[in-house]
Amino acid sequence: MASGDLVEILPHCPPSPTPVSLLYPRNRQLSPRVRVFMDWLRAQMPAQARSSASA
């Protein structure tokens, strides 16, 4: 802890998957910042999670 580094202490007990939803009004144009965030978040999600969410 003194170095400030994060250390994984339970590698054999990963957290359960948590769904993530992005909600925005369809009748309004998205700001560029929101669009960039959505694109970044989509890139962070595993492909399997994205495909099951859109099905």
PDB file of N, H, CA, C and O in Angstrom:
ATOM      1  N   MET A   1       0.815  -1.199   0.000  1.00  0.00           N
ATOM      2  CA  MET A   1       0.000   0.000   0.000  1.00  0.00           C
ATOM      3  C   MET A   1       0.860   1.264   0.000  1.00  0.00           C
ATOM      4  O   MET A   1       0.437   2.304  -0.506  1.00  0.00           O
ATOM      5  N   ALA A   2       2.012   1.179   0.542  1.00  0.00           N
ATOM      6  H   ALA A   2       2.355   0.335   0.953  1.00  0.00           H
ATOM      7  CA  ALA A   2       2.858   2.365   0.628  1.00  0.00           C
ATOM      8  C   ALA A   2       3.221   2.917  -0.752  1.00  0.00           C
ATOM      9  O   ALA A   2       3.378   4.127  -0.915  1.00  0.00           O
ATOM     10  N   SER A   3       3.357   2.024  -1.755  1.00  0.00           N
ATOM     11  H   SER A   3       3.229   1.041  -1.622  1.00  0.00           H
ATOM     12  CA  SER A   3       3.720   2.480  -3.101  1.00  0.00           C
ATOM     13  C   SER A   3       2.535   3.064  -3.857  1.00  0.00           C
ATOM     14  O   SER A   3       2.723   3.775  -4.844  1.00  0.00           O
ATOM     15  N   GLY A   4       1.319   2.774  -3.407  1.00  0.00           N
ATOM     16  H   GLY A   4       1.166   2.196  -2.605  1.00  0.00           H
ATOM     17  CA  GLY A   4       0.134   3.277  -4.090  1.00  0.00           C
ATOM     18  C   GLY A   4      -0.310   2.419  -5.252  1.00  0.00           C
ATOM     19  O   GLY A   4      -1.250   2.785  -5.957  1.00  0.00           O
ATOM     20  N   ASP A   5       0.345   1.278  -5.474  1.00  0.00           N
ATOM     21  H   ASP A   5       1.109   0.982  -4.900  1.00  0.00           H
ATOM     22  CA  ASP A   5      -0.025   0.384  -6.574  1.00  0.00           C
ATOM     23  C   ASP A   5      -1.246  -0.439  -6.202  1.00  0.00           C
ATOM     24  O   ASP A   5      -1.413  -0.839  -5.050  1.00  0.00           O
ATOM     25  N   LEU A   6      -2.100  -0.688  -7.192  1.00  0.00           N
ATOM     26  H   LEU A   6      -1.965  -0.363  -8.128  1.00  0.00           H
ATOM     27  CA  LEU A   6      -3.232  -1.579  -7.003  1.00  0.00           C
ATOM     28  C   LEU A   6      -2.758  -3.015  -7.141  1.00  0.00           C
ATOM     29  O   LEU A   6      -1.984  -3.333  -8.044  1.00  0.00           O
ATOM     30  N   VAL A   7      -3.216  -3.877  -6.256  1.00  0.00           N
ATOM     31  H   VAL A   7      -3.845  -3.618  -5.523  1.00  0.00           H
ATOM     32  CA  VAL A   7      -2.825  -5.273  -6.277  1.00  0.00           C
ATOM     33  C   VAL A   7      -4.087  -6.118  -6.249  1.00  0.00           C
ATOM     34  O   VAL A   7      -4.936  -5.947  -5.373  1.00  0.00           O
ATOM     35  N   GLU A   8      -4.211  -7.022  -7.198  1.00  0.00           N
ATOM     36  H   GLU A   8      -3.521  -7.161  -7.909  1.00  0.00           H
ATOM     37  CA  GLU A   8      -5.354  -7.924  -7.226  1.00  0.00           C
ATOM     38  C   GLU A   8      -5.189  -8.953  -6.112  1.00  0.00           C
ATOM     39  O   GLU A   8      -4.170  -9.641  -6.040  1.00  0.00           O
ATOM     40  N   ILE A   9      -6.192  -9.055  -5.248  1.00  0.00           N
ATOM     41  H   ILE A   9      -7.020  -8.496  -5.307  1.00  0.00           H
ATOM     42  CA  ILE A   9      -6.058  -9.962  -4.104  1.00  0.00           C
ATOM     43  C   ILE A   9      -6.920 -11.214  -4.228  1.00  0.00           C
ATOM     44  O   ILE A   9      -6.672 -12.195  -3.527  1.00  0.00           O
ATOM     45  N   LEU A  10      -7.918 -11.206  -5.095  1.00  0.00           N
ATOM     46  H   LEU A  10      -8.119 -10.409  -5.664  1.00  0.00           H
ATOM     47  CA  LEU A  10      -8.770 -12.383  -5.285  1.00  0.00           C
ATOM     48  C   LEU A  10      -8.927 -12.687  -6.784  1.00  0.00           C
ATOM     49  O   LEU A  10     -10.033 -12.579  -7.314  1.00  0.00           O
ATOM     50  N   PRO A  11      -7.849 -13.063  -7.469  1.00  0.00           N
ATOM     51  CA  PRO A  11      -7.942 -13.267  -8.921  1.00  0.00           C
ATOM     52  C   PRO A  11      -8.868 -14.425  -9.303  1.00  0.00           C
ATOM     53  O   PRO A  11      -9.384 -14.446 -10.420  1.00  0.00           O
ATOM     54  N   HIS A  12      -9.085 -15.370  -8.419  1.00  0.00           N
ATOM     55  H   HIS A  12      -8.666 -15.353  -7.512  1.00  0.00           H
ATOM     56  CA  HIS A  12      -9.943 -16.515  -8.725  1.00  0.00           C
ATOM     57  C   HIS A  12     -11.418 -16.234  -8.416  1.00  0.00           C
ATOM     58  O   HIS A  12     -12.250 -17.128  -8.570  1.00  0.00           O
ATOM     59  N   CYS A  13     -11.757 -15.025  -7.988  1.00  0.00           N
ATOM     60  H   CYS A  13     -11.080 -14.299  -7.863  1.00  0.00           H
ATOM     61  CA  CYS A  13     -13.136 -14.651  -7.660  1.00  0.00           C
ATOM     62  C   CYS A  13     -13.512 -13.358  -8.383  1.00  0.00           C
ATOM     63  O   CYS A  13     -13.674 -12.322  -7.738  1.00  0.00           O
ATOM     64  N   PRO A  14     -13.654 -13.401  -9.705  1.00  0.00           N
ATOM     65  CA  PRO A  14     -13.999 -12.168 -10.427  1.00  0.00           C
ATOM     66  C   PRO A  14     -15.425 -11.738 -10.112  1.00  0.00           C
ATOM     67  O   PRO A  14     -16.245 -12.571  -9.727  1.00  0.00           O
ATOM     68  N   PRO A  15     -15.737 -10.462 -10.266  1.00  0.00           N
ATOM     69  CA  PRO A  15     -17.106  -9.999 -10.017  1.00  0.00           C
ATOM     70  C   PRO A  15     -18.054 -10.531 -11.082  1.00  0.00           C
ATOM     71  O   PRO A  15     -17.631 -10.858 -12.191  1.00  0.00           O
ATOM     72  N   SER A  16     -19.312 -10.616 -10.751  1.00  0.00           N
ATOM     73  H   SER A  16     -19.656 -10.350  -9.850  1.00  0.00           H
ATOM     74  CA  SER A  16     -20.303 -11.059 -11.734  1.00  0.00           C
ATOM     75  C   SER A  16     -20.508  -9.953 -12.766  1.00  0.00           C
ATOM     76  O   SER A  16     -20.328  -8.775 -12.459  1.00  0.00           O
ATOM     77  N   PRO A  17     -20.883 -10.329 -13.984  1.00  0.00           N
ATOM     78  CA  PRO A  17     -21.110  -9.313 -15.019  1.00  0.00           C
ATOM     79  C   PRO A  17     -22.250  -8.381 -14.615  1.00  0.00           C
ATOM     80  O   PRO A  17     -23.248  -8.813 -14.039  1.00  0.00           O
ATOM     81  N   THR A  18     -22.088  -7.120 -14.923  1.00  0.00           N
ATOM     82  H   THR A  18     -21.277  -6.769 -15.391  1.00  0.00           H
ATOM     83  CA  THR A  18     -23.105  -6.121 -14.624  1.00  0.00           C
ATOM     84  C   THR A  18     -23.524  -5.458 -15.926  1.00  0.00           C
ATOM     85  O   THR A  18     -22.677  -4.953 -16.662  1.00  0.00           O
ATOM     86  N   PRO A  19     -24.826  -5.454 -16.219  1.00  0.00           N
ATOM     87  CA  PRO A  19     -25.269  -4.820 -17.468  1.00  0.00           C
ATOM     88  C   PRO A  19     -25.055  -3.304 -17.420  1.00  0.00           C
ATOM     89  O   PRO A  19     -25.155  -2.677 -16.366  1.00  0.00           O
ATOM     90  N   VAL A  20     -24.765  -2.748 -18.571  1.00  0.00           N
ATOM     91  H   VAL A  20     -24.685  -3.257 -19.428  1.00  0.00           H
ATOM     92  CA  VAL A  20     -24.587  -1.307 -18.705  1.00  0.00           C
ATOM     93  C   VAL A  20     -25.508  -0.830 -19.816  1.00  0.00           C
ATOM     94  O   VAL A  20     -25.562  -1.429 -20.890  1.00  0.00           O
ATOM     95  N   SER A  21     -26.229   0.247 -19.553  1.00  0.00           N
ATOM     96  H   SER A  21     -26.185   0.734 -18.681  1.00  0.00           H
ATOM     97  CA  SER A  21     -27.119   0.826 -20.556  1.00  0.00           C
ATOM     98  C   SER A  21     -26.785   2.293 -20.743  1.00  0.00           C
ATOM     99  O   SER A  21     -26.472   3.003 -19.788  1.00  0.00           O
ATOM    100  N   LEU A  22     -26.858   2.729 -21.973  1.00  0.00           N
ATOM    101  H   LEU A  22     -27.113   2.152 -22.749  1.00  0.00           H
ATOM    102  CA  LEU A  22     -26.687   4.141 -22.292  1.00  0.00           C
ATOM    103  C   LEU A  22     -28.032   4.660 -22.786  1.00  0.00           C
ATOM    104  O   LEU A  22     -28.558   4.173 -23.787  1.00  0.00           O
ATOM    105  N   LEU A  23     -28.579   5.628 -22.098  1.00  0.00           N
ATOM    106  H   LEU A  23     -28.152   6.023 -21.285  1.00  0.00           H
ATOM    107  CA  LEU A  23     -29.875   6.188 -22.462  1.00  0.00           C
ATOM    108  C   LEU A  23     -29.697   7.644 -22.853  1.00  0.00           C
ATOM    109  O   LEU A  23     -28.987   8.399 -22.189  1.00  0.00           O
ATOM    110  N   TYR A  24     -30.351   8.026 -23.939  1.00  0.00           N
ATOM    111  H   TYR A  24     -30.928   7.413 -24.478  1.00  0.00           H
ATOM    112  CA  TYR A  24     -30.302   9.404 -24.373  1.00  0.00           C
ATOM    113  C   TYR A  24     -31.563   9.683 -25.193  1.00  0.00           C
ATOM    114  O   TYR A  24     -32.119   8.766 -25.799  1.00  0.00           O
ATOM    115  N   PRO A  25     -32.019  10.936 -25.218  1.00  0.00           N
ATOM    116  CA  PRO A  25     -33.233  11.266 -25.984  1.00  0.00           C
ATOM    117  C   PRO A  25     -32.970  11.176 -27.487  1.00  0.00           C
ATOM    118  O   PRO A  25     -32.015  11.766 -27.991  1.00  0.00           O
ATOM    119  N   ARG A  26     -33.807  10.445 -28.188  1.00  0.00           N
ATOM    120  H   ARG A  26     -34.583   9.965 -27.779  1.00  0.00           H
ATOM    121  CA  ARG A  26     -33.630  10.275 -29.633  1.00  0.00           C
ATOM    122  C   ARG A  26     -33.937  11.549 -30.417  1.00  0.00           C
ATOM    123  O   ARG A  26     -33.437  11.729 -31.528  1.00  0.00           O
ATOM    124  N   ASN A  27     -34.740  12.415 -29.857  1.00  0.00           N
ATOM    125  H   ASN A  27     -35.146  12.269 -28.955  1.00  0.00           H
ATOM    126  CA  ASN A  27     -35.136  13.619 -30.601  1.00  0.00           C
ATOM    127  C   ASN A  27     -34.139  14.766 -30.451  1.00  0.00           C
ATOM    128  O   ASN A  27     -34.403  15.876 -30.914  1.00  0.00           O
ATOM    129  N   ARG A  28     -33.007  14.514 -29.817  1.00  0.00           N
ATOM    130  H   ARG A  28     -32.793  13.613 -29.441  1.00  0.00           H
ATOM    131  CA  ARG A  28     -31.982  15.544 -29.664  1.00  0.00           C
ATOM    132  C   ARG A  28     -30.667  15.057 -30.246  1.00  0.00           C
ATOM    133  O   ARG A  28     -30.340  13.872 -30.174  1.00  0.00           O
ATOM    134  N   GLN A  29     -29.927  15.975 -30.816  1.00  0.00           N
ATOM    135  H   GLN A  29     -30.192  16.937 -30.874  1.00  0.00           H
ATOM    136  CA  GLN A  29     -28.617  15.626 -31.356  1.00  0.00           C
ATOM    137  C   GLN A  29     -27.633  15.438 -30.206  1.00  0.00           C
ATOM    138  O   GLN A  29     -27.589  16.241 -29.274  1.00  0.00           O
ATOM    139  N   LEU A  30     -26.851  14.376 -30.282  1.00  0.00           N
ATOM    140  H   LEU A  30     -26.886  13.723 -31.039  1.00  0.00           H
ATOM    141  CA  LEU A  30     -25.858  14.112 -29.241  1.00  0.00           C
ATOM    142  C   LEU A  30     -24.695  15.079 -29.357  1.00  0.00           C
ATOM    143  O   LEU A  30     -24.265  15.429 -30.456  1.00  0.00           O
ATOM    144  N   SER A  31     -24.198  15.501 -28.219  1.00  0.00           N
ATOM    145  H   SER A  31     -24.547  15.217 -27.326  1.00  0.00           H
ATOM    146  CA  SER A  31     -23.003  16.342 -28.241  1.00  0.00           C
ATOM    147  C   SER A  31     -21.815  15.479 -28.649  1.00  0.00           C
ATOM    148  O   SER A  31     -21.828  14.269 -28.424  1.00  0.00           O
ATOM    149  N   PRO A  32     -20.802  16.073 -29.236  1.00  0.00           N
ATOM    150  CA  PRO A  32     -19.616  15.295 -29.613  1.00  0.00           C
ATOM    151  C   PRO A  32     -18.995  14.576 -28.423  1.00  0.00           C
ATOM    152  O   PRO A  32     -18.490  13.464 -28.584  1.00  0.00           O
ATOM    153  N   ARG A  33     -19.016  15.165 -27.250  1.00  0.00           N
ATOM    154  H   ARG A  33     -19.426  16.068 -27.119  1.00  0.00           H
ATOM    155  CA  ARG A  33     -18.439  14.523 -26.062  1.00  0.00           C
ATOM    156  C   ARG A  33     -19.196  13.248 -25.705  1.00  0.00           C
ATOM    157  O   ARG A  33     -18.590  12.232 -25.364  1.00  0.00           O
ATOM    158  N   VAL A  34     -20.516  13.308 -25.783  1.00  0.00           N
ATOM    159  H   VAL A  34     -21.008  14.133 -26.059  1.00  0.00           H
ATOM    160  CA  VAL A  34     -21.315  12.125 -25.463  1.00  0.00           C
ATOM    161  C   VAL A  34     -21.060  11.037 -26.498  1.00  0.00           C
ATOM    162  O   VAL A  34     -20.934   9.867 -26.136  1.00  0.00           O
ATOM    163  N   ARG A  35     -20.983  11.392 -27.765  1.00  0.00           N
ATOM    164  H   ARG A  35     -21.085  12.343 -28.059  1.00  0.00           H
ATOM    165  CA  ARG A  35     -20.733  10.416 -28.834  1.00  0.00           C
ATOM    166  C   ARG A  35     -19.370   9.749 -28.636  1.00  0.00           C
ATOM    167  O   ARG A  35     -19.253   8.532 -28.778  1.00  0.00           O
ATOM    168  N   VAL A  36     -18.348  10.527 -28.313  1.00  0.00           N
ATOM    169  H   VAL A  36     -18.443  11.516 -28.197  1.00  0.00           H
ATOM    170  CA  VAL A  36     -17.013   9.972 -28.084  1.00  0.00           C
ATOM    171  C   VAL A  36     -17.033   9.027 -26.888  1.00  0.00           C
ATOM    172  O   VAL A  36     -16.421   7.960 -26.931  1.00  0.00           O
ATOM    173  N   PHE A  37     -17.733   9.412 -25.821  1.00  0.00           N
ATOM    174  H   PHE A  37     -18.230  10.279 -25.786  1.00  0.00           H
ATOM    175  CA  PHE A  37     -17.827   8.544 -24.652  1.00  0.00           C
ATOM    176  C   PHE A  37     -18.527   7.241 -25.006  1.00  0.00           C
ATOM    177  O   PHE A  37     -18.068   6.170 -24.608  1.00  0.00           O
ATOM    178  N   MET A  38     -19.621   7.309 -25.741  1.00  0.00           N
ATOM    179  H   MET A  38     -19.994   8.179 -26.064  1.00  0.00           H
ATOM    180  CA  MET A  38     -20.343   6.098 -26.135  1.00  0.00           C
ATOM    181  C   MET A  38     -19.466   5.194 -26.990  1.00  0.00           C
ATOM    182  O   MET A  38     -19.457   3.979 -26.796  1.00  0.00           O
ATOM    183  N   ASP A  39     -18.737   5.765 -27.920  1.00  0.00           N
ATOM    184  H   ASP A  39     -18.743   6.752 -28.077  1.00  0.00           H
ATOM    185  CA  ASP A  39     -17.846   4.967 -28.763  1.00  0.00           C
ATOM    186  C   ASP A  39     -16.730   4.326 -27.932  1.00  0.00           C
ATOM    187  O   ASP A  39     -16.372   3.170 -28.157  1.00  0.00           O
ATOM    188  N   TRP A  40     -16.182   5.078 -26.975  1.00  0.00           N
ATOM    189  H   TRP A  40     -16.473   6.017 -26.792  1.00  0.00           H
ATOM    190  CA  TRP A  40     -15.134   4.535 -26.108  1.00  0.00           C
ATOM    191  C   TRP A  40     -15.680   3.394 -25.261  1.00  0.00           C
ATOM    192  O   TRP A  40     -15.038   2.352 -25.131  1.00  0.00           O
ATOM    193  N   LEU A  41     -16.864   3.588 -24.685  1.00  0.00           N
ATOM    194  H   LEU A  41     -17.385   4.435 -24.790  1.00  0.00           H
ATOM    195  CA  LEU A  41     -17.447   2.555 -23.838  1.00  0.00           C
ATOM    196  C   LEU A  41     -17.741   1.294 -24.643  1.00  0.00           C
ATOM    197  O   LEU A  41     -17.506   0.184 -24.165  1.00  0.00           O
ATOM    198  N   ARG A  42     -18.245   1.456 -25.842  1.00  0.00           N
ATOM    199  H   ARG A  42     -18.436   2.358 -26.230  1.00  0.00           H
ATOM    200  CA  ARG A  42     -18.517   0.307 -26.714  1.00  0.00           C
ATOM    201  C   ARG A  42     -17.224  -0.459 -27.008  1.00  0.00           C
ATOM    202  O   ARG A  42     -17.229  -1.688 -27.061  1.00  0.00           O
ATOM    203  N   ALA A  43     -16.136   0.258 -27.197  1.00  0.00           N
ATOM    204  H   ALA A  43     -16.133   1.257 -27.154  1.00  0.00           H
ATOM    205  CA  ALA A  43     -14.851  -0.393 -27.483  1.00  0.00           C
ATOM    206  C   ALA A  43     -14.323  -1.144 -26.262  1.00  0.00           C
ATOM    207  O   ALA A  43     -13.577  -2.112 -26.410  1.00  0.00           O
ATOM    208  N   GLN A  44     -14.700  -0.710 -25.059  1.00  0.00           N
ATOM    209  H   GLN A  44     -15.305   0.077 -24.939  1.00  0.00           H
ATOM    210  CA  GLN A  44     -14.233  -1.353 -23.835  1.00  0.00           C
ATOM    211  C   GLN A  44     -14.987  -2.647 -23.530  1.00  0.00           C
ATOM    212  O   GLN A  44     -14.478  -3.513 -22.817  1.00  0.00           O
ATOM    213  N   MET A  45     -16.188  -2.775 -24.065  1.00  0.00           N
ATOM    214  H   MET A  45     -16.602  -2.072 -24.643  1.00  0.00           H
ATOM    215  CA  MET A  45     -17.012  -3.943 -23.780  1.00  0.00           C
ATOM    216  C   MET A  45     -16.533  -5.142 -24.597  1.00  0.00           C
ATOM    217  O   MET A  45     -16.181  -4.996 -25.767  1.00  0.00           O
ATOM    218  N   PRO A  46     -16.521  -6.312 -23.989  1.00  0.00           N
ATOM    219  CA  PRO A  46     -16.179  -7.509 -24.756  1.00  0.00           C
ATOM    220  C   PRO A  46     -17.193  -7.721 -25.880  1.00  0.00           C
ATOM    221  O   PRO A  46     -18.371  -7.395 -25.731  1.00  0.00           O
ATOM    222  N   ALA A  47     -16.732  -8.265 -26.994  1.00  0.00           N
ATOM    223  H   ALA A  47     -15.775  -8.530 -27.114  1.00  0.00           H
ATOM    224  CA  ALA A  47     -17.608  -8.470 -28.159  1.00  0.00           C
ATOM    225  C   ALA A  47     -18.803  -9.344 -27.812  1.00  0.00           C
ATOM    226  O   ALA A  47     -19.898  -9.108 -28.323  1.00  0.00           O
ATOM    227  N   GLN A  48     -18.628 -10.330 -26.975  1.00  0.00           N
ATOM    228  H   GLN A  48     -17.739 -10.522 -26.560  1.00  0.00           H
ATOM    229  CA  GLN A  48     -19.718 -11.234 -26.598  1.00  0.00           C
ATOM    230  C   GLN A  48     -20.827 -10.451 -25.882  1.00  0.00           C
ATOM    231  O   GLN A  48     -22.007 -10.676 -26.152  1.00  0.00           O
ATOM    232  N   ALA A  49     -20.469  -9.551 -24.988  1.00  0.00           N
ATOM    233  H   ALA A  49     -19.511  -9.369 -24.769  1.00  0.00           H
ATOM    234  CA  ALA A  49     -21.454  -8.765 -24.252  1.00  0.00           C
ATOM    235  C   ALA A  49     -22.224  -7.848 -25.199  1.00  0.00           C
ATOM    236  O   ALA A  49     -23.433  -7.674 -25.049  1.00  0.00           O
ATOM    237  N   ARG A  50     -21.528  -7.264 -26.169  1.00  0.00           N
ATOM    238  H   ARG A  50     -20.546  -7.406 -26.290  1.00  0.00           H
ATOM    239  CA  ARG A  50     -22.208  -6.378 -27.121  1.00  0.00           C
ATOM    240  C   ARG A  50     -23.190  -7.162 -27.974  1.00  0.00           C
ATOM    241  O   ARG A  50     -24.307  -6.697 -28.205  1.00  0.00           O
ATOM    242  N   SER A  51     -22.804  -8.334 -28.446  1.00  0.00           N
ATOM    243  H   SER A  51     -21.897  -8.712 -28.259  1.00  0.00           H
ATOM    244  CA  SER A  51     -23.679  -9.096 -29.331  1.00  0.00           C
ATOM    245  C   SER A  51     -24.906  -9.611 -28.596  1.00  0.00           C
ATOM    246  O   SER A  51     -25.988  -9.664 -29.180  1.00  0.00           O
ATOM    247  N   SER A  52     -24.769  -9.990 -27.334  1.00  0.00           N
ATOM    248  H   SER A  52     -23.890  -9.947 -26.859  1.00  0.00           H
ATOM    249  CA  SER A  52     -25.936 -10.477 -26.590  1.00  0.00           C
ATOM    250  C   SER A  52     -26.865  -9.326 -26.203  1.00  0.00           C
ATOM    251  O   SER A  52     -28.069  -9.529 -26.050  1.00  0.00           O
ATOM    252  N   ALA A  53     -26.318  -8.128 -26.046  1.00  0.00           N
ATOM    253  H   ALA A  53     -25.339  -7.963 -26.170  1.00  0.00           H
ATOM    254  CA  ALA A  53     -27.143  -6.981 -25.688  1.00  0.00           C
ATOM    255  C   ALA A  53     -27.969  -6.494 -26.867  1.00  0.00           C
ATOM    256  O   ALA A  53     -29.082  -6.002 -26.681  1.00  0.00           O
ATOM    257  N   SER A  54     -27.444  -6.622 -28.066  1.00  0.00           N
ATOM    258  H   SER A  54     -26.540  -7.022 -28.217  1.00  0.00           H
ATOM    259  CA  SER A  54     -28.165  -6.128 -29.236  1.00  0.00           C
ATOM    260  C   SER A  54     -29.111  -7.170 -29.811  1.00  0.00           C
ATOM    261  O   SER A  54     -29.883  -6.853 -30.716  1.00  0.00           O
ATOM    262  N   ALA A  55     -29.077  -8.397 -29.319  1.00  0.00           N
ATOM    263  H   ALA A  55     -28.450  -8.654 -28.583  1.00  0.00           H
ATOM    264  CA  ALA A  55     -29.934  -9.456 -29.837  1.00  0.00           C
ATOM    265  C   ALA A  55     -31.341  -9.365 -29.306  1.00  0.00           C
ATOM    266  O   ALA A  55     -32.186 -10.190 -29.652  1.00  0.00           O
TER     267      ALA A  55
END
